Amino acid sequence: MILPSPLPALGTERLALRRPIATDIADRFSLGRDSGIYRMLGADTARLTPLTEEQASAWVENIASHPAAWVIEHKARAIGEILLDNFVVADQRADVIIGILDPDSIGKGLGTEALAAVAAFAFDQLGLHKLSTRVLAFNTRALRAYERVGFIREGLERESALIGGVWHDDVIVGLLKRDFDARRQSPSGEQLELRYRS
């Protein structure tokens, strides 16, 4: 498996998944740190501090330096990130990680669109066999987004996240190429269509 360089932009009906640009720093800074979103990502919200411009810049730099990471753009504005990570070449697998950081963009199916686009890229272009991730058990919205793309709950890791002094479980979910292909070919899988852009 060889990652293309440069990493191609991906498009969906409402999103552009692309490498960072200069204006992403201001977009990220304007999003700040929403306590509801950060709790779902596993942060101790009692310890959240306001996002600084330096941290917004570092967020963009981290995406730019990662070989398989995209900024999620919606309505000409950066709203989050998605990446493929922890590649295991021998097993043709990787982890997928997503974060929608704009509270106004939550609950609109944008995460599902981004996940479907990256899954199609991973399977069709990179030749991967499986994608995996872990989700906090109380993050039911994220679990639904993964499941709409075809991810299956494969296990439960008990009390694996300590958040604000309370232990929480992680749900392990996985997606096989054959399951994703079957979903794309079904009448209800039309929402998983995507286009590539150069």
Backbone as JSON Lines, residues from 0, in Angstrom:
{"i":0,"aa":"M","n":[0.84,-1.18,0.0],"ca":[0.0,0.0,0.0],"c":[0.89,1.24,0.0]}
{"i":1,"aa":"I","n":[0.65,2.12,-0.97],"ca":[1.4,3.36,-1.06],"c":[0.42,4.52,-1.07]}
{"i":2,"aa":"L","n":[0.59,5.44,-0.13],"ca":[-0.27,6.61,-0.1],"c":[0.12,7.54,-1.24]}
{"i":3,"aa":"P","n":[-0.86,8.03,-1.99],"ca":[-0.53,8.97,-3.06],"c":[-0.03,10.29,-2.49]}
{"i":4,"aa":"S","n":[0.88,10.91,-3.19],"ca":[1.39,12.21,-2.79],"c":[1.4,13.12,-4.02]}
{"i":5,"aa":"P","n":[0.66,14.21,-4.0],"ca":[-0.11,14.71,-2.86],"c":[-1.38,13.88,-2.62]}
{"i":6,"aa":"L","n":[-1.86,13.95,-1.4],"ca":[-3.1,13.27,-1.05],"c":[-4.24,13.93,-1.81]}
{"i":7,"aa":"P","n":[-5.07,13.14,-2.51],"ca":[-6.13,13.76,-3.3],"c":[-7.24,14.35,-2.43]}
{"i":8,"aa":"A","n":[-7.84,15.4,-2.93],"ca":[-9.06,15.93,-2.3],"c":[-10.2,14.99,-2.62]}
{"i":9,"aa":"L","n":[-11.16,14.88,-1.71],"ca":[-12.35,14.06,-1.91],"c":[-13.56,14.96,-1.79]}
{"i":10,"aa":"G","n":[-14.59,14.64,-2.53],"ca":[-15.79,15.45,-2.47],"c":[-17.02,14.61,-2.22]}
{"i":11,"aa":"T","n":[-17.99,15.18,-1.51],"ca":[-19.3,14.57,-1.34],"c":[-20.33,15.61,-1.77]}
{"i":12,"aa":"E","n":[-21.57,15.3,-1.57],"ca":[-22.63,16.24,-1.97],"c":[-22.47,17.59,-1.28]}
{"i":13,"aa":"R","n":[-22.06,17.58,-0.01],"ca":[-22.0,18.84,0.74],"c":[-20.62,19.21,1.26]}
{"i":14,"aa":"L","n":[-19.65,18.33,1.1],"ca":[-18.35,18.54,1.73],"c":[-17.2,18.51,0.73]}
{"i":15,"aa":"A","n":[-16.14,19.21,1.09],"ca":[-14.84,19.04,0.45],"c":[-13.9,18.54,1.53]}
{"i":16,"aa":"L","n":[-13.21,17.44,1.26],"ca":[-12.17,16.92,2.15],"c":[-10.86,17.22,1.45]}
{"i":17,"aa":"R","n":[-10.02,18.04,2.06],"ca":[-8.84,18.56,1.37],"c":[-7.72,18.8,2.36]}
{"i":18,"aa":"R","n":[-6.55,19.07,1.81],"ca":[-5.4,19.44,2.63],"c":[-5.61,20.86,3.16]}
{"i":19,"aa":"P","n":[-4.91,21.23,4.24],"ca":[-5.14,22.55,4.84],"c":[-4.73,23.71,3.94]}
{"i":20,"aa":"I","n":[-5.41,24.84,4.16],"ca":[-5.07,26.11,3.52],"c":[-4.96,27.17,4.61]}
{"i":21,"aa":"A","n":[-4.42,28.32,4.25],"ca":[-4.1,29.36,5.25],"c":[-5.31,29.8,6.06]}
{"i":22,"aa":"T","n":[-6.48,29.89,5.43],"ca":[-7.66,30.39,6.15],"c":[-8.2,29.41,7.18]}
{"i":23,"aa":"D","n":[-7.7,28.17,7.17],"ca":[-8.18,27.18,8.15],"c":[-7.82,27.57,9.58]}
{"i":24,"aa":"I","n":[-6.74,28.3,9.75],"ca":[-6.35,28.7,11.11],"c":[-7.43,29.58,11.72]}
{"i":25,"aa":"A","n":[-7.89,30.57,10.96],"ca":[-8.95,31.45,11.47],"c":[-10.25,30.69,11.69]}
{"i":26,"aa":"D","n":[-10.56,29.76,10.78],"ca":[-11.78,28.95,10.95],"c":[-11.7,28.11,12.21]}
{"i":27,"aa":"R","n":[-10.55,27.47,12.42],"ca":[-10.4,26.63,13.61],"c":[-10.47,27.47,14.87]}
{"i":28,"aa":"F","n":[-9.85,28.62,14.86],"ca":[-9.87,29.5,16.03],"c":[-11.3,29.94,16.35]}
{"i":29,"aa":"S","n":[-12.08,30.24,15.32],"ca":[-13.46,30.71,15.55],"c":[-14.34,29.61,16.15]}
{"i":30,"aa":"L","n":[-14.0,28.35,15.9],"ca":[-14.79,27.24,16.45],"c":[-14.55,27.04,17.93]}
{"i":31,"aa":"G","n":[-13.37,27.43,18.41],"ca":[-13.07,27.29,19.82],"c":[-13.14,25.86,20.3]}
{"i":32,"aa":"R","n":[-13.55,25.71,21.55],"ca":[-13.69,24.38,22.16],"c":[-15.09,24.27,22.75]}
{"i":33,"aa":"D","n":[-16.0,23.7,21.99],"ca":[-17.36,23.5,22.47],"c":[-17.37,22.36,23.49]}
{"i":34,"aa":"S","n":[-17.89,22.62,24.67],"ca":[-17.79,21.62,25.75],"c":[-18.58,20.35,25.41]}
{"i":35,"aa":"G","n":[-19.72,20.48,24.72],"ca":[-20.48,19.3,24.36],"c":[-19.73,18.41,23.39]}
{"i":36,"aa":"I","n":[-19.08,19.03,22.4],"ca":[-18.29,18.25,21.44],"c":[-17.09,17.63,22.12]}
{"i":37,"aa":"Y","n":[-16.4,18.4,22.91],"ca":[-15.18,17.88,23.54],"c":[-15.48,16.77,24.54]}
{"i":38,"aa":"R","n":[-16.62,16.8,25.18],"ca":[-16.99,15.69,26.06],"c":[-17.13,14.41,25.26]}
{"i":39,"aa":"M","n":[-17.75,14.5,24.07],"ca":[-17.92,13.32,23.23],"c":[-16.58,12.8,22.71]}
{"i":40,"aa":"L","n":[-15.57,13.67,22.67],"ca":[-14.24,13.26,22.24],"c":[-13.39,12.74,23.4]}
{"i":41,"aa":"G","n":[-13.95,12.79,24.61],"ca":[-13.25,12.23,25.75],"c":[-12.53,13.23,26.62]}
{"i":42,"aa":"A","n":[-12.79,14.53,26.44],"ca":[-12.12,15.54,27.25],"c":[-12.84,15.75,28.58]}
{"i":43,"aa":"D","n":[-12.08,16.11,29.59],"ca":[-12.64,16.52,30.87],"c":[-13.05,17.98,30.72]}
{"i":44,"aa":"T","n":[-14.34,18.23,30.53],"ca":[-14.81,19.58,30.21],"c":[-14.59,20.57,31.35]}
{"i":45,"aa":"A","n":[-14.43,20.06,32.57],"ca":[-14.15,20.97,33.69],"c":[-12.78,21.61,33.56]}
{"i":46,"aa":"R","n":[-11.92,21.01,32.75],"ca":[-10.56,21.52,32.57],"c":[-10.33,22.2,31.22]}
{"i":47,"aa":"L","n":[-11.4,22.38,30.45],"ca":[-11.24,23.01,29.14],"c":[-10.84,24.47,29.3]}
{"i":48,"aa":"T","n":[-9.91,24.89,28.47],"ca":[-9.51,26.3,28.42],"c":[-9.81,26.83,27.02]}
{"i":49,"aa":"P","n":[-9.97,28.14,26.87],"ca":[-10.23,28.69,25.53],"c":[-9.1,28.35,24.57]}
{"i":50,"aa":"L","n":[-9.47,28.09,23.33],"ca":[-8.49,27.79,22.3],"c":[-7.71,29.05,21.96]}
{"i":51,"aa":"T","n":[-6.41,28.92,21.83],"ca":[-5.58,30.05,21.45],"c":[-5.31,30.01,19.95]}
{"i":52,"aa":"E","n":[-4.84,31.14,19.41],"ca":[-4.49,31.18,18.0],"c":[-3.33,30.24,17.71]}
{"i":53,"aa":"E","n":[-2.42,30.12,18.65],"ca":[-1.29,29.2,18.47],"c":[-1.77,27.76,18.39]}
{"i":54,"aa":"Q","n":[-2.76,27.4,19.2],"ca":[-3.3,26.05,19.16],"c":[-4.08,25.8,17.87]}
{"i":55,"aa":"A","n":[-4.78,26.82,17.38],"ca":[-5.47,26.7,16.09],"c":[-4.46,26.48,14.97]}
{"i":56,"aa":"S","n":[-3.36,27.2,15.03],"ca":[-2.3,27.04,14.03],"c":[-1.68,25.65,14.11]}
{"i":57,"aa":"A","n":[-1.48,25.16,15.34],"ca":[-0.9,23.83,15.53],"c":[-1.84,22.75,15.0]}
{"i":58,"aa":"W","n":[-3.15,22.96,15.15],"ca":[-4.14,22.0,14.62],"c":[-3.96,21.87,13.11]}
{"i":59,"aa":"V","n":[-3.84,23.0,12.42],"ca":[-3.67,22.99,10.97],"c":[-2.33,22.35,10.6]}
{"i":60,"aa":"E","n":[-1.29,22.68,11.34],"ca":[0.03,22.11,11.05],"c":[0.04,20.6,11.23]}
{"i":61,"aa":"N","n":[-0.67,20.11,12.25],"ca":[-0.73,18.66,12.48],"c":[-1.41,17.95,11.31]}
{"i":62,"aa":"I","n":[-2.46,18.54,10.77],"ca":[-3.12,17.94,9.62],"c":[-2.19,17.97,8.41]}
{"i":63,"aa":"A","n":[-1.53,19.1,8.21],"ca":[-0.64,19.25,7.05],"c":[0.52,18.26,7.1]}
{"i":64,"aa":"S","n":[0.99,17.94,8.29],"ca":[2.15,17.05,8.42],"c":[1.76,15.57,8.41]}
{"i":65,"aa":"H","n":[0.48,15.26,8.51],"ca":[0.02,13.87,8.52],"c":[-0.16,13.4,7.08]}
{"i":66,"aa":"P","n":[0.3,12.21,6.73],"ca":[0.23,11.77,5.33],"c":[-1.17,11.42,4.83]}
{"i":67,"aa":"A","n":[-2.12,11.21,5.74],"ca":[-3.47,10.81,5.3],"c":[-4.53,11.51,6.13]}
{"i":68,"aa":"A","n":[-4.48,12.84,6.13],"ca":[-5.44,13.64,6.9],"c":[-6.03,14.72,6.01]}
{"i":69,"aa":"W","n":[-7.31,14.97,6.22],"ca":[-8.03,15.98,5.45],"c":[-8.73,16.95,6.4]}
{"i":70,"aa":"V","n":[-8.8,18.2,6.0],"ca":[-9.71,19.16,6.62],"c":[-11.09,18.91,6.03]}
{"i":71,"aa":"I","n":[-12.1,18.92,6.88],"ca":[-13.49,18.81,6.41],"c":[-14.01,20.23,6.2]}
{"i":72,"aa":"E","n":[-14.35,20.54,4.97],"ca":[-14.86,21.87,4.63],"c":[-16.33,21.79,4.27]}
{"i":73,"aa":"H","n":[-17.12,22.68,4.86],"ca":[-18.56,22.75,4.59],"c":[-18.92,24.23,4.4]}
{"i":74,"aa":"K","n":[-19.55,24.53,3.3],"ca":[-19.93,25.92,2.98],"c":[-18.73,26.85,3.05]}
{"i":75,"aa":"A","n":[-17.63,26.41,2.44],"ca":[-16.4,27.21,2.31],"c":[-15.75,27.54,3.65]}
{"i":76,"aa":"R","n":[-15.94,26.64,4.63],"ca":[-15.38,26.87,5.96],"c":[-14.94,25.54,6.57]}
{"i":77,"aa":"A","n":[-13.78,25.54,7.2],"ca":[-13.29,24.33,7.87],"c":[-14.13,24.06,9.12]}
{"i":78,"aa":"I","n":[-14.63,22.81,9.23],"ca":[-15.45,22.47,10.39],"c":[-14.89,21.29,11.17]}
{"i":79,"aa":"G","n":[-13.81,20.67,10.68],"ca":[-13.27,19.52,11.39],"c":[-12.19,18.84,10.6]}
{"i":80,"aa":"E","n":[-11.89,17.62,10.99],"ca":[-10.83,16.85,10.37],"c":[-11.21,15.37,10.31]}
{"i":81,"aa":"I","n":[-10.58,14.66,9.39],"ca":[-10.73,13.21,9.29],"c":[-9.41,12.65,8.79]}
{"i":82,"aa":"L","n":[-9.01,11.5,9.34],"ca":[-7.72,10.93,8.94],"c":[-7.73,9.42,9.03]}
{"i":83,"aa":"L","n":[-6.83,8.85,8.25],"ca":[-6.51,7.42,8.34],"c":[-5.19,7.32,9.08]}
{"i":84,"aa":"D","n":[-5.12,6.41,10.05],"ca":[-3.95,6.34,10.92],"c":[-3.67,4.89,11.29]}
{"i":85,"aa":"N","n":[-2.5,4.68,11.89],"ca":[-2.12,3.35,12.4],"c":[-2.26,2.26,11.32]}
{"i":86,"aa":"F","n":[-1.68,2.52,10.17],"ca":[-1.71,1.54,9.09],"c":[-0.95,0.27,9.49]}
{"i":87,"aa":"V","n":[-1.56,-0.88,9.2],"ca":[-0.88,-2.16,9.35],"c":[-0.85,-2.76,7.94]}
{"i":88,"aa":"V","n":[0.26,-2.55,7.25],"ca":[0.35,-2.92,5.84],"c":[0.14,-4.42,5.65]}
{"i":89,"aa":"A","n":[0.72,-5.23,6.53],"ca":[0.62,-6.69,6.37],"c":[-0.83,-7.17,6.45]}
{"i":90,"aa":"D","n":[-1.64,-6.46,7.22],"ca":[-3.04,-6.85,7.39],"c":[-3.99,-6.0,6.56]}
{"i":91,"aa":"Q","n":[-3.47,-5.07,5.79],"ca":[-4.28,-4.2,4.94],"c":[-5.39,-3.51,5.72]}
{"i":92,"aa":"R","n":[-4.98,-2.88,6.82],"ca":[-5.97,-2.24,7.68],"c":[-5.45,-0.91,8.2]}
{"i":93,"aa":"A","n":[-6.38,-0.09,8.7],"ca":[-6.02,1.19,9.29],"c":[-7.16,1.64,10.2]}
{"i":94,"aa":"D","n":[-6.85,2.62,11.03],"ca":[-7.88,3.26,11.85],"c":[-8.37,4.5,11.14]}
{"i":95,"aa":"V","n":[-9.62,4.85,11.38],"ca":[-10.17,6.11,10.88],"c":[-10.58,6.94,12.09]}
{"i":96,"aa":"I","n":[-10.26,8.23,12.03],"ca":[-10.54,9.14,13.13],"c":[-11.2,10.38,12.55]}
{"i":97,"aa":"I","n":[-12.29,10.83,13.16],"ca":[-13.0,12.01,12.67],"c":[-13.38,12.91,13.83]}
{"i":98,"aa":"G","n":[-13.37,14.19,13.58],"ca":[-13.82,15.16,14.57],"c":[-14.52,16.32,13.87]}
{"i":99,"aa":"I","n":[-15.83,16.43,14.07],"ca":[-16.58,17.61,13.62],"c":[-16.59,18.58,14.8]}
{"i":100,"aa":"L","n":[-16.0,19.75,14.64],"ca":[-15.79,20.67,15.75],"c":[-16.74,21.86,15.76]}
{"i":101,"aa":"D","n":[-17.62,21.92,14.79],"ca":[-18.58,23.02,14.7],"c":[-19.93,22.56,15.25]}
{"i":102,"aa":"P","n":[-20.39,23.14,16.37],"ca":[-21.65,22.68,16.95],"c":[-22.84,22.84,16.01]}
{"i":103,"aa":"D","n":[-22.79,23.82,15.1],"ca":[-23.89,24.02,14.16],"c":[-23.92,22.96,13.06]}
{"i":104,"aa":"S","n":[-22.84,22.19,12.93],"ca":[-22.75,21.16,11.9],"c":[-23.02,19.76,12.43]}
{"i":105,"aa":"I","n":[-23.27,19.66,13.71],"ca":[-23.52,18.35,14.33],"c":[-24.96,17.92,14.06]}
{"i":106,"aa":"G","n":[-25.15,16.63,13.84],"ca":[-26.49,16.08,13.68],"c":[-27.11,16.29,12.31]}
{"i":107,"aa":"K","n":[-26.28,16.62,11.31],"ca":[-26.78,16.86,9.96],"c":[-26.29,15.83,8.95]}
{"i":108,"aa":"G","n":[-25.64,14.78,9.43],"ca":[-25.16,13.74,8.53],"c":[-23.85,14.05,7.85]}
{"i":109,"aa":"L","n":[-23.2,15.13,8.23],"ca":[-21.94,15.51,7.59],"c":[-20.82,14.53,7.95]}
{"i":110,"aa":"G","n":[-20.81,14.06,9.18],"ca":[-19.81,13.07,9.59],"c":[-19.97,11.78,8.8]}
{"i":111,"aa":"T","n":[-21.21,11.38,8.56],"ca":[-21.47,10.18,7.77],"c":[-20.93,10.34,6.36]}
{"i":112,"aa":"E","n":[-21.17,11.51,5.75],"ca":[-20.66,11.76,4.4],"c":[-19.14,11.68,4.36]}
{"i":113,"aa":"A","n":[-18.49,12.3,5.33],"ca":[-17.03,12.3,5.35],"c":[-16.49,10.89,5.54]}
{"i":114,"aa":"L","n":[-17.09,10.13,6.44],"ca":[-16.66,8.76,6.68],"c":[-16.82,7.9,5.43]}
{"i":115,"aa":"A","n":[-17.94,8.06,4.73],"ca":[-18.17,7.27,3.52],"c":[-17.14,7.6,2.45]}
{"i":116,"aa":"A","n":[-16.81,8.88,2.3],"ca":[-15.83,9.28,1.29],"c":[-14.46,8.7,1.6]}
{"i":117,"aa":"V","n":[-14.05,8.78,2.85],"ca":[-12.73,8.26,3.22],"c":[-12.71,6.74,3.16]}
{"i":118,"aa":"A","n":[-13.81,6.1,3.53],"ca":[-13.87,4.63,3.41],"c":[-13.73,4.21,1.95]}
{"i":119,"aa":"A","n":[-14.42,4.89,1.05],"ca":[-14.31,4.55,-0.38],"c":[-12.88,4.75,-0.86]}
{"i":120,"aa":"F","n":[-12.24,5.82,-0.44],"ca":[-10.85,6.06,-0.82],"c":[-9.95,4.95,-0.28]}
{"i":121,"aa":"A","n":[-10.15,4.59,0.98],"ca":[-9.3,3.58,1.62],"c":[-9.44,2.23,0.93]}
{"i":122,"aa":"F","n":[-10.65,1.86,0.56],"ca":[-10.87,0.56,-0.05],"c":[-10.55,0.56,-1.55]}
{"i":123,"aa":"D","n":[-10.99,1.6,-2.24],"ca":[-10.85,1.62,-3.7],"c":[-9.45,2.03,-4.17]}
{"i":124,"aa":"Q","n":[-8.87,3.01,-3.5],"ca":[-7.6,3.56,-3.94],"c":[-6.39,2.95,-3.2]}
{"i":125,"aa":"L","n":[-6.56,2.66,-1.92],"ca":[-5.44,2.13,-1.14],"c":[-5.46,0.61,-1.06]}
{"i":126,"aa":"G","n":[-6.58,-0.01,-1.42],"ca":[-6.66,-1.47,-1.37],"c":[-6.73,-2.04,0.03]}
{"i":127,"aa":"L","n":[-7.24,-1.27,0.98],"ca":[-7.35,-1.78,2.35],"c":[-8.49,-2.8,2.46]}
{"i":128,"aa":"H","n":[-8.37,-3.65,3.45],"ca":[-9.37,-4.69,3.72],"c":[-10.31,-4.28,4.84]}
{"i":129,"aa":"K","n":[-9.79,-3.49,5.8],"ca":[-10.59,-3.17,6.98],"c":[-10.24,-1.8,7.55]}
{"i":130,"aa":"L","n":[-11.26,-1.12,8.07],"ca":[-11.1,0.1,8.85],"c":[-11.67,-0.14,10.24]}
{"i":131,"aa":"S","n":[-11.04,0.44,11.24],"ca":[-11.49,0.27,12.62],"c":[-11.42,1.6,13.34]}
{"i":132,"aa":"T","n":[-12.15,1.68,14.45],"ca":[-12.01,2.8,15.36],"c":[-12.66,2.43,16.69]}
{"i":133,"aa":"R","n":[-12.49,3.31,17.65],"ca":[-13.11,3.14,18.96],"c":[-13.89,4.4,19.28]}
{"i":134,"aa":"V","n":[-15.05,4.23,19.9],"ca":[-15.94,5.34,20.19],"c":[-16.4,5.2,21.64]}
{"i":135,"aa":"L","n":[-16.41,6.31,22.36],"ca":[-16.94,6.26,23.72],"c":[-18.38,5.76,23.69]}
{"i":136,"aa":"A","n":[-18.72,4.86,24.58],"ca":[-20.03,4.21,24.54],"c":[-21.18,5.2,24.67]}
{"i":137,"aa":"F","n":[-20.96,6.31,25.38],"ca":[-22.04,7.28,25.54],"c":[-22.19,8.2,24.33]}
{"i":138,"aa":"N","n":[-21.27,8.11,23.36],"ca":[-21.34,8.96,22.17],"c":[-22.21,8.28,21.12]}
{"i":139,"aa":"T","n":[-23.49,8.22,21.4],"ca":[-24.41,7.48,20.55],"c":[-24.55,8.11,19.16]}
{"i":140,"aa":"R","n":[-24.42,9.43,19.07],"ca":[-24.52,10.07,17.76],"c":[-23.4,9.6,16.84]}
{"i":141,"aa":"A","n":[-22.17,9.56,17.37],"ca":[-21.04,9.09,16.56],"c":[-21.21,7.63,16.18]}
{"i":142,"aa":"L","n":[-21.67,6.82,17.11],"ca":[-21.88,5.4,16.8],"c":[-22.89,5.24,15.67]}
{"i":143,"aa":"R","n":[-23.95,6.04,15.68],"ca":[-24.95,5.96,14.6],"c":[-24.32,6.35,13.26]}
{"i":144,"aa":"A","n":[-23.45,7.37,13.26],"ca":[-22.8,7.79,12.02],"c":[-21.95,6.66,11.45]}
{"i":145,"aa":"Y","n":[-21.16,6.03,12.3],"ca":[-20.34,4.9,11.83],"c":[-21.22,3.77,11.31]}
{"i":146,"aa":"E","n":[-22.28,3.47,12.02],"ca":[-23.14,2.36,11.62],"c":[-23.87,2.64,10.31]}
{"i":147,"aa":"R","n":[-24.2,3.92,10.05],"ca":[-24.84,4.25,8.77],"c":[-23.91,3.98,7.59]}
{"i":148,"aa":"V","n":[-22.61,4.08,7.82],"ca":[-21.64,3.79,6.76],"c":[-21.42,2.29,6.63]}
{"i":149,"aa":"G","n":[-21.77,1.52,7.66],"ca":[-21.63,0.07,7.59],"c":[-20.74,-0.54,8.66]}
{"i":150,"aa":"F","n":[-20.17,0.29,9.54],"ca":[-19.35,-0.24,10.62],"c":[-20.21,-1.11,11.54]}
{"i":151,"aa":"I","n":[-19.59,-2.18,12.05],"ca":[-20.25,-3.13,12.95],"c":[-19.59,-3.04,14.33]}
{"i":152,"aa":"R","n":[-20.41,-3.11,15.35],"ca":[-19.86,-3.16,16.71],"c":[-19.19,-4.52,16.92]}
{"i":153,"aa":"E","n":[-17.91,-4.49,17.19],"ca":[-17.15,-5.73,17.3],"c":[-16.76,-6.08,18.73]}
{"i":154,"aa":"G","n":[-16.87,-5.13,19.61],"ca":[-16.5,-5.44,20.98],"c":[-16.65,-4.24,21.89]}
{"i":155,"aa":"L","n":[-16.48,-4.48,23.17],"ca":[-16.57,-3.45,24.19],"c":[-15.34,-3.52,25.06]}
{"i":156,"aa":"E","n":[-14.64,-2.41,25.17],"ca":[-13.52,-2.34,26.1],"c":[-14.0,-1.6,27.34]}
{"i":157,"aa":"R","n":[-14.13,-2.35,28.42],"ca":[-14.74,-1.79,29.62],"c":[-13.8,-0.83,30.34]}
{"i":158,"aa":"E","n":[-14.4,0.27,30.8],"ca":[-13.72,1.25,31.64],"c":[-12.32,1.58,31.13]}
{"i":159,"aa":"S","n":[-12.27,1.95,29.86],"ca":[-10.98,2.23,29.23],"c":[-10.68,3.72,29.13]}
{"i":160,"aa":"A","n":[-11.64,4.56,29.49],"ca":[-11.44,6.01,29.42],"c":[-11.84,6.64,30.74]}
{"i":161,"aa":"L","n":[-10.92,7.36,31.35],"ca":[-11.18,8.06,32.6],"c":[-11.43,9.52,32.27]}
{"i":162,"aa":"I","n":[-12.67,9.96,32.43],"ca":[-13.06,11.32,32.06],"c":[-13.67,12.0,33.28]}
{"i":163,"aa":"G","n":[-13.01,13.02,33.77],"ca":[-13.52,13.74,34.92],"c":[-13.7,12.87,36.14]}
{"i":164,"aa":"G","n":[-12.81,11.91,36.3],"ca":[-12.86,11.03,37.46],"c":[-13.84,9.87,37.34]}
{"i":165,"aa":"V","n":[-14.47,9.72,36.18],"ca":[-15.44,8.65,35.97],"c":[-14.96,7.76,34.83]}
{"i":166,"aa":"W","n":[-15.05,6.44,35.03],"ca":[-14.64,5.49,34.0],"c":[-15.76,5.29,32.99]}
{"i":167,"aa":"H","n":[-15.36,5.21,31.71],"ca":[-16.32,4.97,30.63],"c":[-15.8,3.88,29.72]}
{"i":168,"aa":"D","n":[-16.75,3.18,29.07],"ca":[-16.41,2.11,28.13],"c":[-16.15,2.68,26.74]}
{"i":169,"aa":"D","n":[-15.35,1.95,25.97],"ca":[-15.15,2.22,24.54],"c":[-15.8,1.11,23.74]}
{"i":170,"aa":"V","n":[-16.5,1.48,22.67],"ca":[-17.05,0.51,21.73],"c":[-16.07,0.41,20.55]}
{"i":171,"aa":"I","n":[-15.68,-0.8,20.2],"ca":[-14.8,-1.04,19.07],"c":[-15.67,-1.34,17.86]}
{"i":172,"aa":"V","n":[-15.49,-0.58,16.78],"ca":[-16.28,-0.81,15.57],"c":[-15.34,-1.04,14.39]}
{"i":173,"aa":"G","n":[-15.8,-1.83,13.42],"ca":[-14.98,-2.14,12.26],"c":[-15.81,-2.22,11.0]}
{"i":174,"aa":"L","n":[-15.16,-1.94,9.88],"ca":[-15.81,-1.99,8.58],"c":[-14.93,-2.78,7.61]}
{"i":175,"aa":"L","n":[-15.48,-3.85,7.04],"ca":[-14.79,-4.63,6.02],"c":[-15.15,-4.11,4.63]}
{"i":176,"aa":"K","n":[-14.21,-4.22,3.7],"ca":[-14.46,-3.75,2.34],"c":[-15.7,-4.41,1.75]}
{"i":177,"aa":"R","n":[-15.86,-5.71,1.94],"ca":[-16.99,-6.39,1.31],"c":[-18.33,-5.88,1.87]}
{"i":178,"aa":"D","n":[-18.36,-5.52,3.15],"ca":[-19.59,-4.98,3.72],"c":[-19.88,-3.58,3.17]}
{"i":179,"aa":"F","n":[-18.83,-2.77,3.02],"ca":[-19.0,-1.44,2.46],"c":[-19.45,-1.53,1.0]}
{"i":180,"aa":"D","n":[-18.85,-2.45,0.24],"ca":[-19.25,-2.63,-1.16],"c":[-20.73,-3.02,-1.25]}
{"i":181,"aa":"A","n":[-21.15,-3.94,-0.4],"ca":[-22.55,-4.38,-0.42],"c":[-23.48,-3.22,-0.09]}
{"i":182,"aa":"R","n":[-23.07,-2.39,0.83],"ca":[-23.89,-1.24,1.22],"c":[-23.99,-0.22,0.08]}
{"i":183,"aa":"R","n":[-22.87,-0.02,-0.62],"ca":[-22.88,0.93,-1.74],"c":[-23.77,0.45,-2.87]}
{"i":184,"aa":"Q","n":[-23.88,-0.86,-3.05],"ca":[-24.65,-1.41,-4.16],"c":[-26.14,-1.54,-3.85]}
{"i":185,"aa":"S","n":[-26.5,-1.4,-2.58],"ca":[-27.91,-1.53,-2.21],"c":[-28.64,-0.22,-2.5]}
{"i":186,"aa":"P","n":[-29.96,-0.29,-2.74],"ca":[-30.73,0.94,-3.02],"c":[-30.6,1.97,-1.9]}
{"i":187,"aa":"S","n":[-30.49,1.51,-0.66],"ca":[-30.39,2.45,0.46],"c":[-28.97,2.99,0.62]}
{"i":188,"aa":"G","n":[-28.04,2.5,-0.18],"ca":[-26.66,2.95,-0.07],"c":[-26.31,4.1,-0.98]}
{"i":189,"aa":"E","n":[-27.32,4.7,-1.62],"ca":[-27.06,5.78,-2.56],"c":[-26.37,6.97,-1.9]}
{"i":190,"aa":"Q","n":[-26.61,7.17,-0.61],"ca":[-26.0,8.3,0.08],"c":[-24.49,8.1,0.25]}
{"i":191,"aa":"L","n":[-23.97,6.93,-0.07],"ca":[-22.55,6.69,0.06],"c":[-21.78,6.99,-1.22]}
{"i":192,"aa":"E","n":[-22.47,7.57,-2.2],"ca":[-21.79,7.97,-3.44],"c":[-20.79,9.08,-3.13]}
{"i":193,"aa":"L","n":[-19.73,9.14,-3.88],"ca":[-18.76,10.22,-3.73],"c":[-18.09,10.46,-5.05]}
{"i":194,"aa":"R","n":[-17.41,11.58,-5.15],"ca":[-16.63,11.87,-6.34],"c":[-15.23,12.27,-5.89]}
{"i":195,"aa":"Y","n":[-14.26,11.97,-6.72],"ca":[-12.89,12.41,-6.46],"c":[-12.65,13.7,-7.22]}
{"i":196,"aa":"R","n":[-11.85,14.56,-6.62],"ca":[-11.47,15.8,-7.29],"c":[-9.97,15.94,-7.21]}
{"i":197,"aa":"S","n":[-9.42,16.54,-8.23],"ca":[-7.98,16.8,-8.21],"c":[-7.71,18.21,-7.73]}
